[in-house]
Amino acid sequence: MHSRMLIVCWRRKLFFLGASLLFLLALWFWGFLYTTHITEDGGKIVSVRELMLGSAHGGRHESLLQRLGFHERHGDTVVLDGNNGAVVSHGHAAHGEQGSLQLEGDEGGVKFVKPTPGVIRSGRGRHTNDWDVIMQDRTDEGKQNGQQTGAKGQRHISDEMRMAAERQSHYEHELKRMGVPVIAGIGPGGRPPPAQRLVHFDLKGAPPKVSYLRRLMPILKTLGATGILLEYEDMFPYGGTLQPLAARNAYNRDEILELLKTAFALGLTVIPLVQTFGHLEYALKLKEFVHLREAEDSPQALCPSYNASITFVEELLTQVIEYHMPAENGNLLHKEDIERLTPKLTHIHIGCDEVYRLAECPRCRHRLKDQLFLDHVYNVAMLIRRRWPHLRVIIWDDMLRHMAVDALQASGIGKLVEPMIWVYAEDIYKFVQSSTWEKYSAVFSTAWAASAFKGAHGEGLLMPPIRRHLENTLRWLAVMQGEGNRFSHGLQGLALTGWQRYDHFAILCELLPAALPSLAVCLSTAAKGYFDVSARTNPILSSLTCPEPTGEHHAWLELHKDSLTVMFSRCMFPGSMIYRFMLRLVTLTTETEEYTDAIRQRRGWLTDYNIRHNFSSATRVDDLLGENYRLLNSVSNLARTAASTLTEVYDHWTYGEFIEQRIFPMLEELKRLERAGEGLKKRRVWPQRPLPYIKPFEVLGIDEKT
């Protein structure tokens, strides 16, 4: 009996103990589910309670309530108690305690609906509107996120501005280190470069060999050229009545054919330049065309009022234009070449600059100069429009600068021609003011600009001043950026001119091979829209086959220290031997001029007075002749090598002219001083003073008594 009672007691104890353990285990499990956090795919921590509500940020996890089947009955409503999280379910609607949040079930899962009116009793006994709390929290969070995003954006913009300022500061520092002018608004990241970059070849009286020009064209293409502005003057093989215009060393038609084929193959457009008003000295100097002159004593310009002048101009244009039109001229290219090569003749440049002699002949003197000029330009442009309607006509602008806008508009040339505005100095606006740009934009829909890489800073220069030409190019880029928007069709491009003579009668200025580095510097700058300070990305050194820079501490281009840019003497571009020859010639010319100037002006024993009166000290003269012998020997050696050096590019007519103009005068002067000095040294007896003097009246040819 006693043992039975013990067994019953132990059973009850074990039952209560087991029930307690199960109850505790259930509580632990429920607490685990309620408090445990699960990691999403993206790595974000989400609580199981949120999963039960189906609000796991983006709905990528199915809610626990859905898994329990609450979404299976369409229209069921699940209520989550706002205080303790208890869940109640009814057929269509269930309400928990007043103010509970309702979760409306549908086939897509559980979603929030607007809460029932009321309050939620918080755990601390405080009453608040639950929906307002939720929305206020979200609003505050959005504002905070917006403020953080705005602050980050401002910091990002500030960092970009700071980095841009640092890059610009570094860029300007490199420019100054290299001696390159710093121009406001011109640098990396600026506006795009001019669409067209033309290189001007001036052939008048000094034609480079066609083989040399063909070697240059791939280099020009690499440097960024898009076309060639080809000014023949007397180098074109005119025929018929114009045959006397061609110089004796003019190109023949086969040579021009090879030149055009090379340009077309490289994708370079060719724009012929044919003077049709001024600078017609090469034609009007001849007896066959004297009757076309405006002024009898000058072959500079033709008479625009003479019918024969228009006939002459038409024949001039016809011979040049038709030879440059491959589609019409079967002699230029084969049919398959025409189909394959896309560049075609699109423009013709008719010159019309510096028409100094106007309204002087009997036919013209009763008319205004401006009207004469505009009428002639209109007539020539209309002639081209009728004969070759697809061609666009370019003229130089200088004769238009002073004209009134009303006169330009009334002339009708605004729809017929495109002005090419040329300034070769550093200050563009000094010659073409803002009012002129405004006037041009009111008349013309588009225009061109023209800088220079040689032939602009002195008729007798041997080497072009590269820094000045580069600054001219940079200034033009800035002006084109500022003024291009005035024109309805913008500015077409920039022509880099390279004049060989200032006019038909002038001597040769810088030869083309001596100016090739200047052209490379200016052309690469025009093609990029700014000067690239990096030797690796700037194509100058590679295009001219120059050695790589030796070190970072030395600038690869030093324009402020080396005005003659001797660094290019180490390059191996076509004509580099002539470049090195010119450097030697410049040095010898400078030394000779300094020596002769010192003899004539500063030293007292070998002046013109001493020579004229044969009166000097033999010892002093002998000392002075020592430098003369050295210079004479150097110049003589240079003269002997001149022909063999220049023949790479020029025919004997051209290098013969160059030697006569640049080397022969030095030889003559040094030999004259040598002969005079030797004569002074021979004298052993001298007359008493005073010596007879030349009377100024006798020198001037004036009778002293009158």
C-alpha positions in Angstrom: 0.0 0.0 0.0 2.7 2.3 1.0 4.7 1.6 -2.2 1.7 2.3 -4.4 1.4 5.7 -2.9 5.0 6.5 -3.5 4.7 5.4 -7.2 1.7 7.7 -7.7 3.5 10.6 -6.1 6.6 10.1 -8.3 4.5 9.9 -11.4 2.7 13.2 -10.6 6.1 14.8 -9.9 7.5 13.5 -13.2 4.4 14.6 -15.0 4.6 18.2 -13.6 8.3 18.2 -14.2 7.9 17.1 -17.9 5.1 19.6 -18.4 7.2 22.3 -17.0 10.1 21.4 -19.2 7.8 21.3 -22.3 6.4 24.7 -21.3 9.8 26.2 -20.9 11.0 24.7 -24.1 7.9 26.2 -25.9 8.7 29.6 -24.4 12.3 29.3 -25.4 11.4 28.3 -28.9 8.9 31.2 -29.3 11.4 33.6 -27.9 14.0 32.3 -30.3 11.7 32.8 -33.3 10.8 36.2 -32.2 14.2 37.5 -31.5 16.5 35.7 -33.9 17.8 37.7 -37.0 18.3 36.1 -40.4 20.8 37.2 -43.0 19.4 38.2 -46.5 21.1 37.3 -49.8 22.5 40.8 -49.9 24.1 40.4 -46.5 21.5 42.6 -44.6 20.2 41.4 -41.2 16.4 41.0 -40.9 14.4 40.0 -37.9 11.9 37.1 -38.0 9.2 39.5 -36.8 9.7 41.5 -39.9 9.6 38.3 -41.9 6.3 37.5 -40.3 5.0 40.9 -41.3 6.2 40.4 -44.9 8.3 43.6 -44.7 11.8 42.3 -45.3 13.0 45.3 -47.4 12.0 44.7 -50.9 9.9 41.6 -50.4 12.6 39.2 -51.3 11.6 36.9 -48.4 8.2 35.3 -48.1 6.7 36.2 -44.7 6.3 33.6 -42.0 2.6 34.3 -41.9 2.3 33.4 -45.5 4.2 30.2 -44.9 1.6 29.5 -42.1 -1.2 29.7 -44.7 -2.8 33.1 -43.9 -2.6 34.1 -47.5 -4.3 31.0 -48.8 -7.9 32.2 -48.0 -8.7 35.1 -50.2 -10.0 38.1 -48.3 -8.7 37.0 -44.9 -7.4 39.7 -42.7 -4.6 39.2 -40.2 -4.3 41.5 -37.3 -1.1 42.1 -35.5 -1.6 43.5 -32.0 0.2 46.7 -31.6 1.2 45.9 -28.0 2.2 42.3 -27.8 2.4 41.2 -31.4 -0.4 38.6 -31.0 -2.0 37.4 -34.3 -5.7 36.9 -34.8 -7.5 35.6 -37.9 -11.2 35.8 -39.0 -13.0 35.1 -42.2 -13.1 38.6 -43.7 -12.1 41.0 -41.0 -10.6 40.7 -37.6 -9.9 43.4 -35.1 -7.6 43.2 -32.3 -7.5 45.7 -29.5 -8.5 49.2 -30.5 -5.8 50.9 -32.5 -4.2 47.7 -33.8 -2.5 47.5 -37.2 -4.3 45.6 -39.8 -2.6 43.4 -42.4 -4.9 42.6 -45.3 -4.3 39.2 -46.9 -4.4 38.7 -50.6 -2.9 36.3 -53.1 0.2 38.3 -53.3 1.0 38.0 -49.6 0.5 40.2 -46.5 0.5 43.9 -46.9 0.0 47.0 -44.7 -3.3 48.8 -44.7 -4.3 52.0 -43.0 -4.7 51.3 -39.2 -8.0 51.6 -37.5 -8.6 54.9 -35.7 -7.4 54.9 -32.2 -4.3 54.8 -30.2 -1.8 52.2 -29.3 -0.9 51.8 -25.7 2.8 51.7 -25.4 4.6 49.6 -23.0 5.3 52.6 -20.8 1.6 53.5 -20.7 2.0 56.5 -23.1 -0.6 57.0 -25.8 0.6 58.0 -29.4 -0.9 57.8 -32.9 0.8 54.7 -34.4 0.4 55.7 -38.1 1.8 59.2 -37.4 4.7 57.8 -35.6 5.5 55.4 -38.5 5.2 58.2 -41.1 7.1 60.7 -39.0 10.0 58.2 -38.6 10.1 57.6 -42.3 10.0 61.3 -43.1 12.8 62.0 -40.6 14.8 59.1 -42.1 14.2 60.4 -45.6 15.3 63.9 -44.6 18.4 62.6 -43.0 19.2 60.4 -46.0 18.6 63.4 -48.3 20.8 65.6 -46.2 23.5 63.0 -46.2 23.2 62.5 -50.0 23.3 66.3 -50.6 26.3 66.7 -48.4 28.0 63.8 -50.3 27.1 65.4 -53.6 28.5 68.8 -52.5 31.7 67.2 -51.3 32.0 65.3 -54.6 31.5 68.5 -56.6 34.0 70.3 -54.3 36.5 67.5 -54.8 36.1 67.6 -58.6 36.5 71.4 -58.6 39.6 71.2 -56.4 41.1 68.5 -58.7 40.3 70.5 -61.8 42.0 73.5 -60.3 45.0 71.5 -59.4 45.2 70.0 -63.0 44.9 73.5 -64.5 47.5 74.9 -62.1 49.9 72.0 -63.1 49.1 72.6 -66.8 49.9 76.3 -66.6 53.0 75.6 -64.6 54.2 73.3 -67.4 53.4 75.9 -70.0 55.4 78.5 -68.2 58.3 76.1 -67.8 58.3 75.5 -71.5 57.9 79.1 -72.5 54.5 78.5 -74.0 52.1 81.4 -73.7 49.2 80.9 -71.2 45.9 81.9 -72.7 42.8 82.1 -70.6 40.2 79.5 -71.5 42.6 77.4 -73.6 43.6 74.0 -72.1 42.6 70.4 -71.7 38.9 69.8 -71.3 37.9 73.0 -73.1 35.9 73.4 -76.3 36.6 71.1 -79.3 39.2 72.2 -81.9 38.4 73.8 -85.2 36.7 71.3 -87.5 38.9 72.2 -90.5 42.7 72.7 -90.2 44.2 73.8 -93.5 47.9 74.0 -94.3 48.8 76.7 -96.8 51.5 76.0 -99.4 52.7 79.3 -101.0 54.5 78.2 -104.2 55.2 81.5 -105.9 58.6 81.7 -107.3 60.1 78.9 -105.1 58.3 75.6 -105.6 59.5 72.7 -103.5 59.9 69.5 -105.4 56.6 67.6 -105.6 58.4 64.5 -104.2 59.2 66.6 -101.1 55.6 67.8 -100.7 54.3 64.2 -101.0 56.7 63.2 -98.2 55.3 66.0 -96.0 51.6 65.1 -96.4 51.5 62.0 -94.2 53.3 64.0 -91.5 50.7 66.8 -91.8 47.9 64.3 -91.6 49.4 62.8 -88.4 49.7 66.3 -86.9 46.0 66.9 -87.5 45.7 68.6 -90.9 42.4 68.1 -92.8 43.3 69.8 -96.0 45.8 71.8 -98.1 45.3 75.4 -99.3 47.4 75.4 -102.5 48.5 78.8 -103.9 50.1 78.2 -107.3 50.6 81.7 -108.6 53.1 81.2 -111.5 53.8 77.6 -110.6 50.6 76.2 -112.4 51.1 74.9 -115.9 48.8 77.3 -117.6 48.0 76.8 -121.3 46.5 78.5 -124.2 46.3 82.3 -123.9 47.6 82.1 -120.3 50.7 80.1 -121.2 53.0 83.1 -120.5 51.9 83.1 -116.9 53.7 79.8 -116.1 57.2 80.3 -114.8 60.0 78.4 -116.5 60.3 76.1 -113.5 56.5 75.6 -113.0 55.1 72.2 -112.2 54.0 70.1 -115.1 50.6 68.4 -115.1 51.9 65.0 -114.2 53.6 66.4 -111.1 50.3 68.1 -109.9 48.5 64.8 -110.6 50.8 63.0 -108.3 50.4 65.7 -105.6 46.6 65.5 -105.8 46.5 61.7 -105.7 48.6 61.7 -102.5 46.4 64.2 -100.9 43.2 62.3 -101.9 44.7 59.0 -100.7 45.3 60.5 -97.2 41.8 62.1 -97.0 43.2 65.6 -97.3 41.0 68.1 -99.1 42.7 70.4 -101.6 41.5 74.0 -102.0 43.2 75.9 -104.8 43.9 79.6 -104.2 43.8 81.8 -107.3 44.2 85.5 -107.0 41.5 87.3 -109.0 41.9 91.0 -108.1 45.1 92.1 -106.3 48.5 90.4 -106.1 48.3 89.7 -109.8 51.9 90.9 -110.4 52.9 87.6 -112.0 50.4 88.2 -114.8 50.2 92.0 -115.1 54.0 92.4 -115.2 53.9 90.8 -118.7 53.5 92.8 -121.8 50.6 90.5 -122.9 48.5 91.6 -120.0 49.6 95.2 -119.3 46.3 96.5 -120.7 44.4 94.9 -117.7 46.2 97.0 -115.1 44.3 99.4 -112.9 47.3 101.7 -112.6 49.6 102.0 -115.6 52.7 102.1 -113.4 51.8 99.1 -111.2 51.0 95.5 -112.0 49.5 95.0 -108.5 45.8 94.9 -109.4 43.6 94.6 -112.5 40.9 97.0 -113.6 37.5 95.7 -112.4 35.6 97.8 -114.9 37.2 96.3 -118.0 35.3 93.5 -119.6 38.5 91.8 -120.6 39.4 91.5 -116.9 36.4 89.2 -116.2 37.3 87.2 -119.3 40.9 86.8 -118.0 39.7 85.8 -114.6 37.3 83.2 -116.0 40.0 81.6 -118.0 42.3 81.6 -115.0 39.7 79.9 -112.8 38.6 77.4 -115.5 42.1 76.0 -116.0 42.8 75.6 -112.3 39.4 74.4 -111.1 38.7 71.8 -113.9 42.1 70.2 -113.3 41.2 69.7 -109.6 37.8 68.1 -110.2 38.5 64.3 -110.3 34.9 63.4 -111.2 35.0 65.5 -114.4 38.7 65.2 -115.3 39.5 61.7 -116.5 43.2 62.5 -116.5 43.3 63.0 -112.8 42.2 59.6 -111.4 41.1 56.3 -112.7 37.4 55.4 -112.3 38.0 53.0 -109.5 40.1 55.7 -107.7 37.3 58.2 -108.0 34.8 55.8 -106.5 37.2 54.9 -103.6 38.5 58.3 -102.7 35.9 60.5 -101.0 37.6 63.9 -100.9 36.4 66.1 -103.7 36.9 69.8 -104.7 34.5 71.7 -102.5 36.0 75.2 -102.2 37.9 77.7 -104.3 39.8 80.6 -102.7 39.8 83.7 -105.0 42.1 85.8 -102.9 41.1 89.5 -103.2 43.4 90.8 -100.4 45.4 94.0 -100.3 43.9 95.5 -103.4 45.9 98.8 -103.0 45.3 100.3 -106.4 41.6 101.1 -106.9 39.6 103.8 -108.7 42.7 105.1 -110.6 42.1 104.3 -114.3 39.7 106.4 -116.4 37.0 103.7 -116.3 37.0 103.5 -112.5 38.0 106.9 -111.1 34.4 108.2 -111.0 33.2 105.3 -108.8 33.7 104.6 -105.1 36.5 102.2 -104.1 34.3 100.1 -101.9 31.6 99.7 -104.5 34.2 98.8 -107.2 35.6 96.1 -104.9 32.2 94.6 -103.9 31.0 94.6 -107.5 34.0 92.7 -108.7 33.8 90.1 -105.9 30.1 89.7 -106.7 30.8 89.2 -110.4 33.5 86.6 -109.8 31.5 84.7 -107.3 28.5 84.7 -109.6 30.7 83.4 -112.4 31.7 80.5 -110.2 28.1 79.9 -109.0 27.0 79.6 -112.6 29.9 77.4 -113.8 30.5 75.3 -110.7 27.4 75.6 -108.5 28.7 73.1 -105.9 31.8 75.1 -105.1 31.9 77.4 -102.1 33.9 80.6 -102.5 36.4 81.9 -100.0 38.0 85.4 -100.0 40.5 87.2 -97.7 38.6 89.6 -95.4 41.0 92.6 -95.0 39.3 94.8 -97.7 35.9 94.4 -96.0 36.9 95.4 -92.5 36.3 99.2 -92.9 33.1 98.8 -94.9 29.7 99.6 -93.4 27.3 96.7 -92.8 24.7 98.2 -95.0 27.0 98.3 -98.0 28.0 94.7 -97.4 24.4 93.5 -97.2 23.4 95.5 -100.2 26.2 94.1 -102.3 24.8 90.5 -102.2 28.1 88.9 -101.5 26.9 87.6 -98.1 25.3 84.5 -99.7 28.1 84.0 -102.2 31.4 84.0 -100.4 32.9 83.1 -97.0 35.5 85.5 -95.6 38.8 84.1 -94.3 39.8 86.5 -91.5 43.5 86.7 -91.3 45.7 88.2 -88.5 49.2 87.0 -87.9 50.1 89.1 -84.8 49.5 88.1 -81.2 46.7 90.7 -80.6 43.9 89.6 -82.8 41.4 92.2 -81.6 43.7 95.0 -82.4 43.1 94.3 -86.1 39.6 92.8 -86.0 37.6 94.4 -83.3 34.4 93.0 -81.8 32.3 95.4 -83.9 33.9 93.9 -87.0 32.9 90.4 -85.9 29.4 91.6 -85.2 29.3 93.1 -88.7 30.5 90.0 -90.4 28.0 87.8 -88.6 25.2 90.1 -89.8 26.3 89.6 -93.4 27.8 86.1 -93.6 26.4 82.8 -92.2 29.9 81.4 -91.7 33.6 82.4 -91.9 37.2 81.1 -91.6 40.2 82.2 -89.6 43.8 82.3 -90.7 47.0 82.2 -88.6 50.6 81.8 -89.8 53.5 79.4 -89.2 56.0 81.4 -91.3 56.4 84.4 -93.6 54.7 86.9 -91.2 57.3 88.6 -89.0 59.9 89.9 -91.5 60.6 89.7 -95.2 64.2 88.7 -94.7 63.9 86.1 -91.9 65.7 82.8 -92.2 64.0 81.0 -89.3 60.5 81.6 -88.1 59.9 82.8 -84.4 58.1 79.7 -83.2 56.9 81.2 -80.0 55.2 84.1 -81.7 53.5 81.8 -84.3 52.3 79.5 -81.5 50.9 82.4 -79.5 49.1 83.6 -82.7 47.6 80.1 -83.0 46.5 80.0 -79.4 45.0 83.5 -79.6 43.0 82.4 -82.6 41.7 79.4 -80.8 40.4 81.6 -78.0 38.9 84.1 -80.5 37.2 81.4 -82.4 35.6 80.0 -79.2 34.3 83.5 -78.3 33.2 84.7 -81.7 32.1 81.5 -83.5 28.6 81.5 -81.9 27.9 84.8 -83.6 27.6 83.1 -87.0 24.5 81.0 -87.7 26.7 78.2 -89.1 29.7 78.9 -86.9 33.3 79.1 -88.1 34.5 76.6 -90.6 38.1 76.2 -89.5 41.6 77.6 -89.3 44.1 78.0 -92.1 47.8 78.0 -91.1 49.5 80.1 -93.8 53.1 79.8 -94.8 54.1 82.7 -97.1 57.2 82.2 -99.3 57.4 85.9 -100.3 55.6 89.0 -99.2 54.7 89.6 -102.8 55.8 88.5 -106.3 58.8 91.0 -106.2 60.0 90.3 -102.7 63.0 88.1 -101.8 62.6 84.6 -100.3 61.7 84.5 -96.6 61.9 81.4 -94.4 62.1 78.3 -96.6 59.6 75.5 -95.9 62.0 72.9 -94.4 63.3 75.6 -91.9 59.7 76.3 -90.9 58.5 72.7 -90.5 59.0 72.6 -86.7 57.0 75.8 -86.4 54.2 74.2 -88.5 54.3 71.0 -86.4 53.9 73.0 -83.1 51.1 75.2 -84.5 49.2 72.5 -86.3 49.2 70.0 -83.4 48.0 72.8 -81.2 45.2 73.7 -83.6 44.2 70.0 -84.0 43.9 69.5 -80.2 42.4 72.9 -79.4 45.3 73.6 -76.9 49.0 73.0 -76.5 49.6 69.5 -75.1 52.4 69.6 -72.6 53.0 65.9 -72.6 55.8 64.6 -74.9 54.1 61.2 -75.1 50.7 62.4 -76.3 51.7 65.4 -78.3 52.6 64.2 -81.8 55.3 66.8 -82.5 58.3 64.7 -81.6 57.1 61.5 -83.1 56.0 63.1 -86.3 59.3 64.9 -86.8 61.3 61.8 -85.8 62.9 63.5 -82.8 64.8 61.7 -79.9 62.8 61.1 -76.8 63.3 63.6 -73.9 66.2 62.7 -71.6 64.6 63.4 -68.3 61.6 64.9 -66.5 63.6 67.7 -65.0 64.2 69.2 -68.5 61.2 70.5 -70.5 61.1 68.8 -73.9 60.3 72.1 -75.5 61.9 75.3 -74.3 60.7 78.2 -76.4 61.7 81.0 -74.0 65.3 79.9 -73.6 65.9 78.7 -77.2 64.4 81.1 -79.7 65.8 79.1 -82.6 64.7 75.8 -81.1 68.1 74.1 -81.6 66.4 71.0 -80.1 64.8 70.3 -83.5 68.3 70.0 -85.1 68.5 66.5 -83.6 65.3 65.4 -85.5 65.3 63.6 -88.8 62.2 64.9 -90.6 62.2 65.5 -94.3 64.4 68.5 -94.9 66.1 68.4 -91.5 69.5 68.9 -93.2 68.3 72.2 -94.5 67.0 73.1 -91.0 70.5 72.5 -89.6 72.0 74.4 -92.5 69.8 77.4 -91.7 70.9 77.3 -88.0 74.5 77.6 -89.1 73.6 80.3 -91.6 71.8 82.3 -88.9 74.8 82.1 -86.6 77.3 83.1 -89.3 75.0 85.9 -90.5 74.7 87.3 -86.9 78.5 87.1 -86.4 79.2 88.7 -89.7 76.8 91.6 -89.2 78.2 92.2 -85.7 81.7 92.2 -87.1 81.0 94.6 -90.0 79.0 96.9 -87.9 81.8 97.1 -85.3 84.4 97.8 -88.1 82.2 100.6 -89.6 80.9 102.2 -86.4 82.9 101.4 -83.3 86.5 100.5 -84.4 88.7 103.4 -85.7 91.1 101.9 -88.3 89.0 100.1 -91.0 86.1 102.4 -91.5 84.9 103.8 -94.8 86.8 107.0 -94.1 90.1 105.1 -93.5 89.6 103.1 -96.7 88.6 106.2 -98.8 91.7 108.2 -97.7 94.0 105.1 -97.5 95.0 106.4 -94.1 95.3 103.9 -91.1 97.7 102.0 -88.9 98.9 98.7 -90.4 99.3 97.0 -87.1 95.7 97.9 -86.0 94.4 96.8 -89.4 96.2 93.5 -89.2 94.5 92.9 -85.8 91.1 93.6 -87.2 91.5 91.4 -90.2 92.1 88.3 -88.0 88.4 88.0 -87.4 87.7 88.7 -91.0 89.7 85.7 -92.2 87.9 83.4 -89.8 84.4 84.5 -90.9 85.4 84.5 -94.6 86.6 80.9 -94.4 83.4 79.8 -92.6 81.0 81.6 -95.0 83.0 80.2 -98.0 82.6 76.6 -96.7 78.9 77.2 -96.1 78.4 78.5 -99.6 80.1 75.4 -101.1 77.7 73.1 -99.2 74.6 75.2 -99.9 73.8 73.8 -103.3 74.2 70.1 -102.3 72.0 70.7 -99.2 69.2 72.7 -100.7 68.9 70.4 -103.8 67.1 67.9 -101.6 64.0 70.1 -101.8 64.6 72.8 -104.4 65.6 73.1 -108.1 68.8 75.0 -109.1 66.8 78.1 -109.8 65.5 78.3 -106.3 68.7 77.5 -104.4 70.7 79.7 -106.8 68.4 82.6 -105.9 68.7 81.8 -102.2 72.5 81.7 -102.2 72.6 85.0 -104.1 70.3 86.7 -101.7 71.6 85.3 -98.4 75.2 84.2 -98.7 76.7 86.1 -101.6 76.3 89.6 -99.9 78.2 88.3 -96.8 81.0 87.0 -99.0 81.2 90.2 -100.9 81.4 92.4 -97.8 84.0 90.3 -96.1 86.2 90.2 -99.3 85.8 93.9 -99.7 87.1 94.5 -96.2 89.9 92.0 -96.8 91.0 93.8 -99.9 90.8 97.2 -98.3 92.7 96.1 -95.3 95.5 94.6 -97.4 95.8 97.9 -99.2 96.0 99.9 -96.0 98.7 97.6 -94.7 101.0 98.2 -97.8 101.3 102.0 -97.3 104.5 103.2 -95.7 104.2 107.0 -96.1 101.2 109.1 -95.2 100.3 112.7 -95.9 100.2 115.6 -93.5 96.9 116.6 -91.9 94.4 118.0 -92.5 93.1 115.5 -95.1 90.8 116.6 -97.9 87.1 116.0 -97.1 84.1 115.4 -99.2 81.8 118.4 -99.3 78.1 117.5 -98.6 76.9 119.6 -101.5 79.0 117.6 -103.9 77.6 114.4 -102.6 74.1 115.6 -103.0 74.8 117.1 -106.4 73.8 120.6 -105.3 75.7 123.7 -106.4 77.2 125.2 -103.2 76.6 128.8 -104.4 72.9 128.2 -104.7 
